[in-house]
Amino acid sequence: MNELITFSLLSFTSFFTLINPLGVMPVYMTMTSGLTTKERTKTARKAVITSFFILLAFAFSGQLLFDFFGISVDSFRIAGGIIFFMVGQDMLHARLTTVKVREDEIHKYVNDISITPLAIPMLAGPGSITNAIVLMEDAGTFELKMVLIGTLISVLVITFIILWGAAKISKFLGETGNNILMRIMGLIVMVIAVEFFFSGLGPILRKIFITN
């Protein structure tokens, strides 16, 4: 029971901080400013559903990718830890370097912005995809896999609610509130990054020393 609770907390925290709906929110508002309320809701719903299936596909095909490219889960953990650390550092300094949309590009996305760039790469980006693959590999039992899927669904439902009420939330928090929340989530991401990095580095170092 404790293992399920611990794993669910890790899954929820890591997915929420990496998907970062509060960080996506201002960009989403900018890109949908010319749409009606109904169209904005439809765009948010489609983006969330699309990102769910993308993350789920990567989570279940992770081992196949490892076997095809001849890489190990530990190596992926190290790479994922580095990615998480870089994302967390940007969030800690209240920078959204992974989300860049120029004004002259916005109109090109209006017809289907729910797929690109909202679903990919803003919601289902390198960090969240890596997280899905690594956590699914760590979920050794059916119960843990169901917990992972359940927490992913819950995070994306929260993401939809945040995007749906983006205007009111942004106005309530203000610029200072948004920056504070982003810094807190950035710190959490960096802590997760360190855990991932050393959980992957440990087994690799043991293999090296045992071999030698």
PyMOL commands that set and color helices and strands:
alter all, ss='L'
color gray80, all
select helices_A, chain A and resi 2-19+21-31+37-69+73-92+103-112+114-123+126-138+142-164+166-211
alter helices_A, ss='H'
color red, helices_A
deselect
rebuild
show_as cartoon
